[in-house]
Amino acid sequence: MRLGVTMFATDLTMAPHELAREAEARGFASLYLPEHTHIPVSRATPPPTGDGTLPAEYGRTLDPLVSLAAAAVVTERITLGTGILLSAQRDPIVTAKAVATLDRLAGGRVALGVGYGWNAEEGADHGVPWQRRRAMVREHVLAMRELWTSEEASFKGEFVEFEPSWSWPKPDGRVPVLLGGAPGPTLFEHVAEYGDGWLPIGGAGVREALPRLRRACADAGRPMVPVVPFGTLPSAEKLDHYASLGIAEVVLRVPAGGRDMVLACLDEYASSYL
């Protein structure tokens, strides 16, 4: 089983390029970084953590693509991913260029974890129609894939439209798009239609959800996609459970802390699970 790591990288944590280098040196297979462009101070949306107040790191998050570019130049093997990119809040033409550039710098090592978002106020500042954000994410991903793969790319949809255009660089092969979110028919339909995998946050309930995802993929006429439990706090029993389900990669959570704290966690994970 491949083991990766994720950290809520901020201006107060260990630098993400240093984390990538140290994770690769210990044998971890991937590094995923989250995204929040900003956090409105006044909001009605409750924290996704269930806490009374939102943890401070949500408002201090580093840009994941810039951070992963720094990681790309100090590593050679580790997969560099977003976990997750809020694509509805991003211009798809600009983001397609940034991701393709990152993938070129990284030698084809980029994975794009994409999510729909939970903070309605954050989305509103980007002009995201909240009840339509899933459709918007879908179009943004499809438009980016068109720019990544076609010599003369064009797209016409509800949210994205551009005439035949040139856009380089092209990624080295296919950039896998892993969709994050809680299990459900709409998510699994989207994963089966245009995703390359499911990124369940925390990984709870995966066993029960797998038959529904497998059925959605079959209905779409494609093989079952990979499932990558994300942000997992590991134990030997939990990893054995995932392995028994045929899961080939799990992304472990490391604390959003300074270098000493993070390295101690990496060492513990490496000695216990690698």
Accessible surface in RSA format (square Angstrom, percent):
REM  Atomic radii and reference values for relative SASA: ProtOr
REM  Chains: A
REM  Algorithm: Lee & Richards
REM  Probe-radius: 1.40
REM  Slices: 20
REM RES _ NUM      All-atoms   Total-Side   Main-Chain    Non-polar    All polar
REM                ABS   REL    ABS   REL    ABS   REL    ABS   REL    ABS   REL
RES MET A   1    98.03  50.8  19.98  13.2  78.05 185.8  25.62  21.8  72.41  95.9
RES ARG A   2   106.27  44.6 100.15  51.1   6.13  14.6  58.57  80.1  47.70  28.9
RES LEU A   3     6.18   3.4   4.14   3.0   2.05   5.1   4.14   2.9   2.05   5.5
RES GLY A   4     0.00   0.0   0.00   N/A   0.00   0.0   0.00   0.0   0.00   0.0
RES VAL A   5     0.00   0.0   0.00   0.0   0.00   0.0   0.00   0.0   0.00   0.0
RES THR A   6    10.17   7.2  10.15  10.3   0.02   0.0   6.45   8.7   3.72   5.6
RES MET A   7     2.07   1.1   0.00   0.0   2.07   4.9   2.07   1.8   0.00   0.0
RES PHE A   8    42.50  21.3  37.05  22.9   5.46  14.2  37.30  22.6   5.20  14.9
RES ALA A   9     2.17   2.0   2.17   3.3   0.00   0.0   2.17   3.1   0.00   0.0
RES THR A  10     5.87   4.2   3.44   3.5   2.42   5.8   0.84   1.1   5.03   7.6
RES ASP A  11    86.84  60.8  53.81  53.6  33.03  78.1  39.50  93.0  47.34  47.2
RES LEU A  12   123.70  68.9  96.96  69.4  26.73  67.2 101.63  71.4  22.07  59.4
RES THR A  13    20.25  14.4   3.37   3.4  16.88  40.2   4.13   5.5  16.12  24.4
RES MET A  14     6.27   3.2   0.00   0.0   6.27  14.9   6.24   5.3   0.03   0.0
RES ALA A  15    31.43  28.9  24.39  37.6   7.04  16.0  28.09  39.6   3.34   8.9
RES PRO A  16     7.85   5.7   7.85   7.2   0.00   0.0   7.85   6.5   0.00   0.0
RES HIS A  17    59.07  32.3  59.07  41.1   0.00   0.0  34.90  36.0  24.16  28.1
RES GLU A  18    48.81  28.0  48.81  36.9   0.00   0.0   0.30   0.6  48.51  39.6
RES LEU A  19     0.00   0.0   0.00   0.0   0.00   0.0   0.00   0.0   0.00   0.0
RES ALA A  20     0.00   0.0   0.00   0.0   0.00   0.0   0.00   0.0   0.00   0.0
RES ARG A  21   103.33  43.4 101.85  51.9   1.48   3.5  43.69  59.7  59.64  36.1
RES GLU A  22    31.64  18.2  31.45  23.8   0.19   0.5   1.40   2.7  30.24  24.7
RES ALA A  23     0.00   0.0   0.00   0.0   0.00   0.0   0.00   0.0   0.00   0.0
RES GLU A  24    18.41  10.6  15.51  11.7   2.90   6.9   2.68   5.2  15.73  12.8
RES ALA A  25    81.62  75.0  40.48  62.5  41.15  93.6  49.45  69.6  32.17  85.2
RES ARG A  26    65.04  27.3  44.32  22.6  20.72  49.3  25.24  34.5  39.81  24.1
RES GLY A  27    50.43  62.2   0.00   N/A  50.43  62.2  30.89  84.8  19.55  43.8
RES PHE A  28     6.61   3.3   0.00   0.0   6.61  17.2   0.00   0.0   6.61  18.9
RES ALA A  29    19.11  17.6  10.56  16.3   8.54  19.4  17.80  25.1   1.30   3.5
RES SER A  30     0.00   0.0   0.00   0.0   0.00   0.0   0.00   0.0   0.00   0.0
RES LEU A  31     0.00   0.0   0.00   0.0   0.00   0.0   0.00   0.0   0.00   0.0
RES TYR A  32     4.00   1.9   4.00   2.3   0.00   0.0   0.00   0.0   4.00   4.9
RES LEU A  33     2.12   1.2   2.12   1.5   0.00   0.0   2.12   1.5   0.00   0.0
RES PRO A  34    17.02  12.4  16.41  15.0   0.61   2.2  16.41  13.6   0.61   3.8
RES GLU A  35     7.94   4.6   4.41   3.3   3.53   8.4   2.62   5.1   5.32   4.3
RES HIS A  36    18.95  10.4  11.25   7.8   7.71  19.7   2.49   2.6  16.46  19.2
RES THR A  37    67.01  47.7  30.03  30.4  36.98  88.1  37.89  50.9  29.12  44.0
RES HIS A  38    62.87  34.4  56.75  39.4   6.12  15.7  57.92  59.7   4.94   5.8
RES ILE A  39    30.42  17.3  11.60   8.6  18.82  45.4  11.60   8.4  18.82  51.1
RES PRO A  40    22.57  16.5  13.76  12.5   8.81  32.0  22.57  18.6   0.00   0.0
RES VAL A  41   149.06  98.1 123.84 112.1  25.22  60.8 128.96 112.1  20.10  54.5
RES SER A  42    99.92  84.4  81.06 108.2  18.86  43.4  48.19 102.6  51.73  72.5
RES ARG A  43    66.79  28.0  31.02  15.8  35.76  85.2  10.59  14.5  56.20  34.1
RES ALA A  44    93.46  85.9  61.69  95.2  31.78  72.3  70.97  99.9  22.50  59.6
RES THR A  45    25.42  18.1  18.00  18.2   7.43  17.7  18.70  25.1   6.72  10.2
RES PRO A  46    97.95  71.4  89.49  81.6   8.46  30.7  94.71  78.2   3.24  20.2
RES PRO A  47    20.46  14.9  12.94  11.8   7.52  27.3  12.94  10.7   7.52  46.7
RES PRO A  48    70.66  51.5  27.81  25.4  42.85 155.8  40.18  33.2  30.48 189.4
RES THR A  49    67.54  48.0  30.95  31.4  36.59  87.2  40.51  54.4  27.02  40.9
RES GLY A  50    71.12  87.7   0.00   N/A  71.12  87.7  38.03 104.4  33.09  74.1
RES ASP A  51    71.11  49.8  59.81  59.5  11.30  26.7  17.83  42.0  53.28  53.1
RES GLY A  52    79.77  98.4   0.00   N/A  79.77  98.4  42.53 116.7  37.25  83.4
RES THR A  53   111.24  79.1 104.18 105.6   7.06  16.8  76.70 103.0  34.54  52.2
RES LEU A  54    27.80  15.5   8.66   6.2  19.14  48.1   8.66   6.1  19.14  51.5
RES PRO A  55    36.70  26.7  24.34  22.2  12.36  44.9  35.23  29.1   1.46   9.1
RES ALA A  56    77.63  71.4  58.32  90.0  19.31  43.9  69.41  97.7   8.21  21.8
RES GLU A  57    52.79  30.3  50.65  38.3   2.14   5.1   6.41  12.4  46.38  37.9
RES TYR A  58    23.74  11.1  23.05  13.1   0.69   1.8   5.44   4.1  18.30  22.6
RES GLY A  59    50.58  62.4   0.00   N/A  50.58  62.4  17.11  47.0  33.47  75.0
RES ARG A  60   102.92  43.2  90.75  46.3  12.17  29.0  24.92  34.1  78.01  47.3
RES THR A  61    21.46  15.3   0.59   0.6  20.88  49.8   0.59   0.8  20.88  31.6
RES LEU A  62    57.29  31.9  51.68  37.0   5.61  14.1  54.48  38.3   2.82   7.6
RES ASP A  63    63.05  44.2  48.05  47.8  15.00  35.5  29.56  69.6  33.49  33.4
RES PRO A  64     1.14   0.8   0.57   0.5   0.58   2.1   1.14   0.9   0.00   0.0
RES LEU A  65    11.36   6.3   9.27   6.6   2.08   5.2   9.60   6.7   1.76   4.7
RES VAL A  66   107.78  70.9 103.98  94.1   3.80   9.2 106.18  92.3   1.61   4.4
RES SER A  67     8.84   7.5   4.32   5.8   4.52  10.4   4.62   9.8   4.22   5.9
RES LEU A  68     0.33   0.2   0.33   0.2   0.00   0.0   0.33   0.2   0.00   0.0
RES ALA A  69    29.08  26.7  27.07  41.8   2.01   4.6  27.45  38.7   1.63   4.3
RES ALA A  70    39.95  36.7  31.48  48.6   8.47  19.3  38.31  53.9   1.64   4.3
RES ALA A  71     0.00   0.0   0.00   0.0   0.00   0.0   0.00   0.0   0.00   0.0
RES ALA A  72     4.13   3.8   0.00   0.0   4.13   9.4   0.00   0.0   4.13  10.9
RES VAL A  73   110.09  72.4  73.49  66.5  36.60  88.2  81.08  70.4  29.02  78.7
RES VAL A  74    49.36  32.5  28.09  25.4  21.27  51.3  37.65  32.7  11.71  31.8
RES THR A  75    10.31   7.3   0.00   0.0  10.31  24.6   1.09   1.5   9.22  13.9
RES GLU A  76   134.94  77.5 112.89  85.4  22.05  52.5  41.56  80.4  93.38  76.2
RES ARG A  77   158.99  66.8 136.63  69.6  22.36  53.2  76.09 104.0  82.90  50.2
RES ILE A  78     2.15   1.2   0.00   0.0   2.15   5.2   2.15   1.6   0.00   0.0
RES THR A  79    27.25  19.4  27.24  27.6   0.01   0.0  10.58  14.2  16.67  25.2
RES LEU A  80     0.00   0.0   0.00   0.0   0.00   0.0   0.00   0.0   0.00   0.0
RES GLY A  81     0.00   0.0   0.00   N/A   0.00   0.0   0.00   0.0   0.00   0.0
RES THR A  82     0.48   0.3   0.48   0.5   0.00   0.0   0.48   0.6   0.00   0.0
RES GLY A  83     3.76   4.6   0.00   N/A   3.76   4.6   0.08   0.2   3.67   8.2
RES ILE A  84    35.39  20.1  33.54  25.0   1.85   4.5  33.54  24.2   1.85   5.0
RES LEU A  85     0.00   0.0   0.00   0.0   0.00   0.0   0.00   0.0   0.00   0.0
RES LEU A  86     7.92   4.4   7.34   5.3   0.58   1.5   7.89   5.5   0.03   0.1
RES SER A  87     1.61   1.4   1.10   1.5   0.51   1.2   1.10   2.3   0.51   0.7
RES ALA A  88     7.88   7.2   3.80   5.9   4.08   9.3   3.80   5.4   4.08  10.8
RES GLN A  89    22.22  12.4   7.79   5.7  14.43  34.4   6.17  13.1  16.05  12.2
RES ARG A  90    41.66  17.5  35.10  17.9   6.56  15.6  16.99  23.2  24.67  15.0
RES ASP A  91    79.35  55.6  63.00  62.7  16.35  38.7  28.81  67.8  50.54  50.4
RES PRO A  92    12.92   9.4  11.63  10.6   1.29   4.7  12.92  10.7   0.00   0.0
RES ILE A  93    77.18  43.9  76.46  57.0   0.73   1.7  76.46  55.1   0.73   2.0
RES VAL A  94   100.84  66.4  97.29  88.1   3.55   8.6 100.33  87.2   0.50   1.4
RES THR A  95     2.50   1.8   2.43   2.5   0.07   0.2   0.93   1.3   1.56   2.4
RES ALA A  96     1.52   1.4   0.92   1.4   0.60   1.4   1.52   2.1   0.00   0.0
RES LYS A  97    92.58  45.2  90.81  55.7   1.77   4.2  64.79  58.3  27.79  29.6
RES ALA A  98    35.94  33.0  26.10  40.3   9.84  22.4  32.77  46.1   3.17   8.4
RES VAL A  99     0.00   0.0   0.00   0.0   0.00   0.0   0.00   0.0   0.00   0.0
RES ALA A 100     0.84   0.8   0.84   1.3   0.00   0.0   0.84   1.2   0.00   0.0
RES THR A 101    52.86  37.6  52.85  53.6   0.01   0.0  46.84  62.9   6.02   9.1
RES LEU A 102     4.76   2.7   3.34   2.4   1.43   3.6   4.31   3.0   0.45   1.2
RES ASP A 103     2.55   1.8   2.55   2.5   0.00   0.0   0.00   0.0   2.55   2.5
RES ARG A 104   149.84  62.9 136.69  69.7  13.15  31.3  27.33  37.3 122.51  74.2
RES LEU A 105   102.08  56.9  76.17  54.5  25.92  65.2  80.18  56.3  21.90  58.9
RES ALA A 106     3.81   3.5   0.00   0.0   3.81   8.7   1.40   2.0   2.41   6.4
RES GLY A 107    55.26  68.1   0.00   N/A  55.26  68.1  28.39  77.9  26.87  60.2
RES GLY A 108    33.73  41.6   0.00   N/A  33.73  41.6   3.59   9.9  30.14  67.5
RES ARG A 109    33.84  14.2  26.79  13.7   7.04  16.8  27.26  37.3   6.57   4.0
RES VAL A 110     5.58   3.7   0.87   0.8   4.70  11.3   0.87   0.8   4.70  12.8
RES ALA A 111     4.51   4.1   4.49   6.9   0.03   0.1   4.49   6.3   0.03   0.1
RES LEU A 112     0.00   0.0   0.00   0.0   0.00   0.0   0.00   0.0   0.00   0.0
RES GLY A 113     0.00   0.0   0.00   N/A   0.00   0.0   0.00   0.0   0.00   0.0
RES VAL A 114     0.06   0.0   0.01   0.0   0.05   0.1   0.01   0.0   0.05   0.1
RES GLY A 115     1.01   1.2   0.00   N/A   1.01   1.2   0.55   1.5   0.46   1.0
RES TYR A 116    15.77   7.4   7.83   4.5   7.94  20.7   8.23   6.2   7.55   9.3
RES GLY A 117    18.21  22.5   0.00   N/A  18.21  22.5   7.21  19.8  11.00  24.6
RES TRP A 118    58.95  23.7  47.90  23.2  11.05  25.9  49.54  26.4   9.40  15.3
RES ASN A 119     2.35   1.6   0.55   0.5   1.80   4.3   0.55   1.3   1.80   1.7
RES ALA A 120    28.45  26.2  26.02  40.2   2.43   5.5  26.22  36.9   2.23   5.9
RES GLU A 121    40.79  23.4  37.20  28.1   3.59   8.6  26.09  50.5  14.70  12.0
RES GLU A 122     1.27   0.7   1.27   1.0   0.00   0.0   0.02   0.0   1.25   1.0
RES GLY A 123     0.04   0.1   0.00   N/A   0.04   0.1   0.04   0.1   0.00   0.0
RES ALA A 124    64.34  59.2  45.57  70.3  18.77  42.7  48.31  68.0  16.03  42.5
RES ASP A 125    98.01  68.7  59.87  59.6  38.13  90.2  21.29  50.1  76.71  76.5
RES HIS A 126    69.99  38.3  38.98  27.1  31.01  79.3  33.33  34.3  36.66  42.7
RES GLY A 127    57.39  70.8   0.00   N/A  57.39  70.8  36.81 101.0  20.59  46.1
RES VAL A 128     9.63   6.3   1.02   0.9   8.62  20.8   1.31   1.1   8.32  22.6
RES PRO A 129    56.65  41.3  43.39  39.6  13.26  48.2  56.42  46.6   0.23   1.4
RES TRP A 130    52.44  21.0  45.84  22.2   6.60  15.5  32.66  17.4  19.77  32.1
RES GLN A 131   163.11  91.2 132.67  97.0  30.44  72.5  62.85 133.8 100.26  76.0
RES ARG A 132   108.89  45.7 107.28  54.7   1.60   3.8  46.77  63.9  62.12  37.6
RES ARG A 133    46.98  19.7  46.83  23.9   0.15   0.4   0.75   1.0  46.23  28.0
RES ARG A 134    84.27  35.4  83.80  42.7   0.47   1.1  28.12  38.4  56.14  34.0
RES ALA A 135    23.84  21.9  19.69  30.4   4.15   9.4  21.61  30.4   2.24   5.9
RES MET A 136    24.46  12.7  24.46  16.2   0.00   0.0  24.46  20.8   0.00   0.0
RES VAL A 137     0.09   0.1   0.09   0.1   0.00   0.0   0.09   0.1   0.00   0.0
RES ARG A 138    76.77  32.2  76.77  39.1   0.00   0.0  11.95  16.3  64.82  39.3
RES GLU A 139    16.54   9.5  16.54  12.5   0.00   0.0   3.65   7.1  12.89  10.5
RES HIS A 140     7.85   4.3   7.85   5.5   0.00   0.0   4.52   4.7   3.33   3.9
RES VAL A 141     0.00   0.0   0.00   0.0   0.00   0.0   0.00   0.0   0.00   0.0
RES LEU A 142    43.46  24.2  39.47  28.2   4.00  10.0  39.56  27.8   3.91  10.5
RES ALA A 143     0.00   0.0   0.00   0.0   0.00   0.0   0.00   0.0   0.00   0.0
RES MET A 144     0.92   0.5   0.92   0.6   0.00   0.0   0.65   0.5   0.28   0.4
RES ARG A 145    32.27  13.5  32.27  16.4   0.00   0.0  26.16  35.8   6.11   3.7
RES GLU A 146    46.15  26.5  42.73  32.3   3.42   8.1   8.09  15.6  38.06  31.1
RES LEU A 147     5.07   2.8   3.45   2.5   1.61   4.1   3.45   2.4   1.61   4.3
RES TRP A 148    13.84   5.6   8.39   4.1   5.45  12.8   8.44   4.5   5.40   8.8
RES THR A 149    98.91  70.3  62.93  63.8  35.98  85.7  58.04  78.0  40.87  61.8
RES SER A 150    29.07  24.6  24.04  32.1   5.03  11.6  12.37  26.3  16.70  23.4
RES GLU A 151   121.35  69.7 115.67  87.5   5.68  13.5  57.04 110.3  64.31  52.5
RES GLU A 152   106.65  61.2  89.16  67.5  17.49  41.6  24.91  48.2  81.74  66.7
RES ALA A 153     0.04   0.0   0.04   0.1   0.00   0.0   0.04   0.1   0.00   0.0
RES SER A 154    47.45  40.1  39.58  52.8   7.87  18.1   8.02  17.1  39.43  55.2
RES PHE A 155    37.18  18.6  29.49  18.3   7.68  20.0  35.54  21.5   1.64   4.7
RES LYS A 156   165.33  80.7 133.89  82.1  31.44  74.9 104.30  93.9  61.02  65.0
RES GLY A 157    30.70  37.9   0.00   N/A  30.70  37.9  16.18  44.4  14.52  32.5
RES GLU A 158   111.65  64.1  71.25  53.9  40.40  96.2  47.00  90.9  64.65  52.8
RES PHE A 159    54.35  27.2  19.26  11.9  35.09  91.3  26.48  16.1  27.87  79.8
RES VAL A 160     9.68   6.4   5.37   4.9   4.31  10.4   9.14   7.9   0.54   1.5
RES GLU A 161   100.56  57.7  70.59  53.4  29.96  71.3  23.71  45.9  76.84  62.7
RES PHE A 162    21.78  10.9  12.59   7.8   9.20  23.9  18.95  11.5   2.84   8.1
RES GLU A 163   124.47  71.5 120.01  90.8   4.46  10.6  62.38 120.7  62.09  50.7
RES PRO A 164    86.96  63.4  62.61  57.1  24.35  88.5  63.22  52.2  23.73 147.5
RES SER A 165    43.20  36.5  34.43  46.0   8.76  20.2  26.98  57.4  16.22  22.7
RES TRP A 166   186.03  74.7 158.34  76.6  27.70  65.0 147.79  78.8  38.24  62.0
RES SER A 167    15.76  13.3  12.56  16.8   3.20   7.4   9.02  19.2   6.74   9.4
RES TRP A 168   114.12  45.8 106.17  51.4   7.95  18.7  91.36  48.7  22.76  36.9
RES PRO A 169    31.45  22.9  24.67  22.5   6.79  24.7  27.54  22.7   3.91  24.3
RES LYS A 170    40.74  19.9  33.28  20.4   7.46  17.8  33.18  29.9   7.57   8.1
RES PRO A 171    15.80  11.5   2.38   2.2  13.42  48.8   2.38   2.0  13.42  83.4
RES ASP A 172    78.82  55.2  56.04  55.8  22.78  53.9  27.84  65.5  50.98  50.8
RES GLY A 173    59.59  73.5   0.00   N/A  59.59  73.5  42.04 115.4  17.55  39.3
RES ARG A 174   143.78  60.4 111.17  56.7  32.60  77.6  68.13  93.1  75.64  45.8
RES VAL A 175     3.84   2.5   0.80   0.7   3.03   7.3   1.66   1.4   2.17   5.9
RES PRO A 176    46.99  34.2  46.83  42.7   0.16   0.6  46.99  38.8   0.00   0.0
RES VAL A 177     0.00   0.0   0.00   0.0   0.00   0.0   0.00   0.0   0.00   0.0
RES LEU A 178    11.84   6.6  11.84   8.5   0.00   0.0  11.84   8.3   0.00   0.0
RES LEU A 179     0.25   0.1   0.25   0.2   0.00   0.0   0.25   0.2   0.00   0.0
RES GLY A 180     2.37   2.9   0.00   N/A   2.37   2.9   1.32   3.6   1.06   2.4
RES GLY A 181    22.81  28.1   0.00   N/A  22.81  28.1  20.68  56.8   2.12   4.8
RES ALA A 182    79.87  73.4  60.45  93.3  19.41  44.2  66.40  93.5  13.47  35.7
RES PRO A 183    51.95  37.9  32.65  29.8  19.30  70.2  32.65  27.0  19.30 119.9
RES GLY A 184    14.08  17.4   0.00   N/A  14.08  17.4  14.08  38.6   0.00   0.0
RES PRO A 185   103.00  75.1  93.98  85.7   9.02  32.8 102.27  84.4   0.73   4.6
RES THR A 186    64.74  46.0  64.10  65.0   0.63   1.5  30.19  40.5  34.55  52.2
RES LEU A 187     3.52   2.0   2.48   1.8   1.04   2.6   2.48   1.7   1.04   2.8
RES PHE A 188     3.56   1.8   3.56   2.2   0.00   0.0   3.56   2.2   0.00   0.0
RES GLU A 189   108.05  62.0 101.60  76.9   6.45  15.4  35.88  69.4  72.18  58.9
RES HIS A 190    24.64  13.5  24.64  17.1   0.00   0.0   7.35   7.6  17.29  20.1
RES VAL A 191     0.00   0.0   0.00   0.0   0.00   0.0   0.00   0.0   0.00   0.0
RES ALA A 192     3.45   3.2   2.09   3.2   1.36   3.1   2.09   2.9   1.36   3.6
RES GLU A 193    88.05  50.5  59.19  44.8  28.85  68.7  40.94  79.2  47.11  38.5
RES TYR A 194     6.03   2.8   2.32   1.3   3.72   9.7   6.03   4.5   0.00   0.0
RES GLY A 195     0.03   0.0   0.00   N/A   0.03   0.0   0.00   0.0   0.03   0.1
RES ASP A 196    23.46  16.4  17.54  17.5   5.91  14.0   9.40  22.1  14.05  14.0
RES GLY A 197     0.00   0.0   0.00   N/A   0.00   0.0   0.00   0.0   0.00   0.0
RES TRP A 198     0.91   0.4   0.91   0.4   0.00   0.0   0.91   0.5   0.00   0.0
RES LEU A 199     0.00   0.0   0.00   0.0   0.00   0.0   0.00   0.0   0.00   0.0
RES PRO A 200     4.69   3.4   4.28   3.9   0.42   1.5   4.69   3.9   0.00   0.0
RES ILE A 201   106.77  60.8  82.81  61.7  23.96  57.8  82.81  59.6  23.96  65.0
RES GLY A 202    29.47  36.3   0.00   N/A  29.47  36.3  20.67  56.7   8.80  19.7
RES GLY A 203     3.71   4.6   0.00   N/A   3.71   4.6   0.07   0.2   3.64   8.2
RES ALA A 204    93.08  85.6  67.48 104.1  25.60  58.2  78.06 109.9  15.02  39.8
RES GLY A 205    39.57  48.8   0.00   N/A  39.57  48.8  25.49  70.0  14.08  31.5
RES VAL A 206     2.39   1.6   0.51   0.5   1.89   4.5   0.51   0.4   1.89   5.1
RES ARG A 207   121.86  51.2 116.71  59.5   5.15  12.3  42.59  58.2  79.26  48.0
RES GLU A 208   115.61  66.4  99.14  75.0  16.46  39.2  67.12 129.8  48.48  39.6
RES ALA A 209     0.00   0.0   0.00   0.0   0.00   0.0   0.00   0.0   0.00   0.0
RES LEU A 210    11.62   6.5  11.62   8.3   0.00   0.0  11.62   8.2   0.00   0.0
RES PRO A 211    67.29  49.0  63.06  57.5   4.23  15.4  64.99  53.7   2.30  14.3
RES ARG A 212    96.43  40.5  92.39  47.1   4.03   9.6  44.89  61.4  51.53  31.2
RES LEU A 213     0.00   0.0   0.00   0.0   0.00   0.0   0.00   0.0   0.00   0.0
RES ARG A 214   115.30  48.4 114.38  58.3   0.92   2.2  55.79  76.3  59.51  36.1
RES ARG A 215   136.31  57.2 131.06  66.8   5.25  12.5  59.01  80.6  77.30  46.8
RES ALA A 216    16.56  15.2   8.92  13.8   7.65  17.4  13.95  19.6   2.61   6.9
RES CYS A 217     0.59   0.4   0.59   0.7   0.00   0.0   0.59   1.5   0.00   0.0
RES ALA A 218    68.78  63.2  46.59  71.9  22.20  50.5  52.32  73.7  16.47  43.6
RES ASP A 219   121.50  85.1  82.95  82.6  38.56  91.2  33.03  77.7  88.47  88.2
RES ALA A 220    55.91  51.4  17.16  26.5  38.75  88.1  29.29  41.2  26.62  70.5
RES GLY A 221    70.23  86.6   0.00   N/A  70.23  86.6  35.85  98.4  34.38  77.0
RES ARG A 222    69.18  29.0  57.31  29.2  11.87  28.3  28.70  39.2  40.48  24.5
RES PRO A 223   114.09  83.2 100.06  91.2  14.03  51.0 112.18  92.6   1.91  11.9
RES MET A 224    63.14  32.7  35.11  23.2  28.02  66.7  35.26  30.0  27.87  36.9
RES VAL A 225     7.64   5.0   2.43   2.2   5.21  12.6   4.53   3.9   3.12   8.5
RES PRO A 226    84.90  61.9  73.27  66.8  11.63  42.3  84.50  69.8   0.40   2.5
RES VAL A 227     9.62   6.3   3.46   3.1   6.17  14.9   3.46   3.0   6.17  16.7
RES VAL A 228     8.01   5.3   8.01   7.3   0.00   0.0   8.01   7.0   0.00   0.0
RES PRO A 229     0.00   0.0   0.00   0.0   0.00   0.0   0.00   0.0   0.00   0.0
RES PHE A 230    13.74   6.9  13.74   8.5   0.00   0.0  13.74   8.3   0.00   0.0
RES GLY A 231     7.84   9.7   0.00   N/A   7.84   9.7   7.00  19.2   0.84   1.9
RES THR A 232     0.85   0.6   0.00   0.0   0.85   2.0   0.85   1.1   0.00   0.0
RES LEU A 233    95.75  53.3  90.76  64.9   4.99  12.5  90.76  63.7   4.99  13.4
RES PRO A 234    21.08  15.4   3.36   3.1  17.72  64.4   3.36   2.8  17.72 110.1
RES SER A 235    38.93  32.9  37.28  49.7   1.65   3.8  32.23  68.6   6.70   9.4
RES ALA A 236    53.80  49.5  48.26  74.5   5.53  12.6  50.87  71.6   2.92   7.7
RES GLU A 237   130.89  75.1 123.24  93.2   7.65  18.2  70.99 137.3  59.90  48.9
RES LYS A 238    71.27  34.8  65.32  40.1   5.96  14.2  42.90  38.6  28.38  30.2
RES LEU A 239    16.72   9.3  15.68  11.2   1.04   2.6  15.94  11.2   0.78   2.1
RES ASP A 240    98.09  68.7  91.73  91.3   6.36  15.0  27.31  64.3  70.78  70.6
RES HIS A 241    64.16  35.1  57.36  39.9   6.81  17.4  41.79  43.1  22.38  26.0
RES TYR A 242     7.12   3.3   7.12   4.1   0.00   0.0   2.54   1.9   4.58   5.6
RES ALA A 243    54.88  50.5  37.99  58.6  16.88  38.4  39.17  55.2  15.71  41.6
RES SER A 244    84.59  71.5  41.43  55.3  43.16  99.4  50.44 107.4  34.15  47.8
RES LEU A 245    35.25  19.6  13.54   9.7  21.72  54.6  19.51  13.7  15.74  42.4
RES GLY A 246    65.34  80.6   0.00   N/A  65.34  80.6  36.72 100.8  28.62  64.1
RES ILE A 247    11.90   6.8   3.33   2.5   8.57  20.7   6.20   4.5   5.70  15.5
RES ALA A 248    69.39  63.8  60.76  93.8   8.63  19.6  64.92  91.4   4.47  11.8
RES GLU A 249    21.06  12.1  19.99  15.1   1.07   2.5   5.28  10.2  15.77  12.9
RES VAL A 250     0.00   0.0   0.00   0.0   0.00   0.0   0.00   0.0   0.00   0.0
RES VAL A 251     0.00   0.0   0.00   0.0   0.00   0.0   0.00   0.0   0.00   0.0
RES LEU A 252     0.00   0.0   0.00   0.0   0.00   0.0   0.00   0.0   0.00   0.0
RES ARG A 253   115.77  48.6 114.29  58.3   1.48   3.5  37.29  51.0  78.48  47.6
RES VAL A 254     2.91   1.9   0.00   0.0   2.91   7.0   0.16   0.1   2.75   7.5
RES PRO A 255    48.95  35.7  38.22  34.8  10.74  39.0  48.24  39.8   0.72   4.4
RES ALA A 256    43.80  40.3  10.70  16.5  33.10  75.3  10.86  15.3  32.94  87.3
RES GLY A 257     8.90  11.0   0.00   N/A   8.90  11.0   8.90  24.4   0.00   0.0
RES GLY A 258    35.90  44.3   0.00   N/A  35.90  44.3  26.96  74.0   8.94  20.0
RES ARG A 259   102.43  43.0  95.89  48.9   6.54  15.6  46.87  64.1  55.55  33.7
RES ASP A 260   121.86  85.4 111.86 111.3  10.00  23.7  40.79  96.0  81.07  80.8
RES MET A 261   110.62  57.3  99.03  65.5  11.59  27.6  98.21  83.5  12.41  16.4
RES VAL A 262     0.00   0.0   0.00   0.0   0.00   0.0   0.00   0.0   0.00   0.0
RES LEU A 263    29.99  16.7  29.99  21.5   0.00   0.0  29.99  21.1   0.00   0.0
RES ALA A 264    62.80  57.7  50.05  77.2  12.75  29.0  56.49  79.6   6.31  16.7
RES CYS A 265    17.30  13.1  14.65  16.3   2.65   6.2   8.44  21.4   8.86   9.6
RES LEU A 266     0.00   0.0   0.00   0.0   0.00   0.0   0.00   0.0   0.00   0.0
RES ASP A 267    69.98  49.0  65.49  65.2   4.49  10.6  28.13  66.2  41.86  41.7
RES GLU A 268   107.68  61.8 101.17  76.5   6.50  15.5  32.00  61.9  75.68  61.8
RES TYR A 269    17.10   8.0  17.10   9.7   0.00   0.0  10.18   7.7   6.92   8.5
RES ALA A 270    20.56  18.9  14.45  22.3   6.11  13.9  14.70  20.7   5.86  15.5
RES SER A 271    96.75  81.8  55.63  74.2  41.13  94.7  53.97 114.9  42.78  59.9
RES SER A 272    66.89  56.5  30.95  41.3  35.94  82.8  17.50  37.3  49.39  69.2
RES TYR A 273    60.15  28.1  31.24  17.8  28.90  75.2  15.31  11.5  44.84  55.3
RES LEU A 274    93.16  51.9  28.42  20.3  64.74 162.7  58.87  41.3  34.29  92.3
END  Absolute sums over single chains surface
CHAIN  1 A    12113.3       8959.2       3154.1       7015.8       5097.5
END  Absolute sums over all chains
TOTAL         12113.3       8959.2       3154.1       7015.8       5097.5
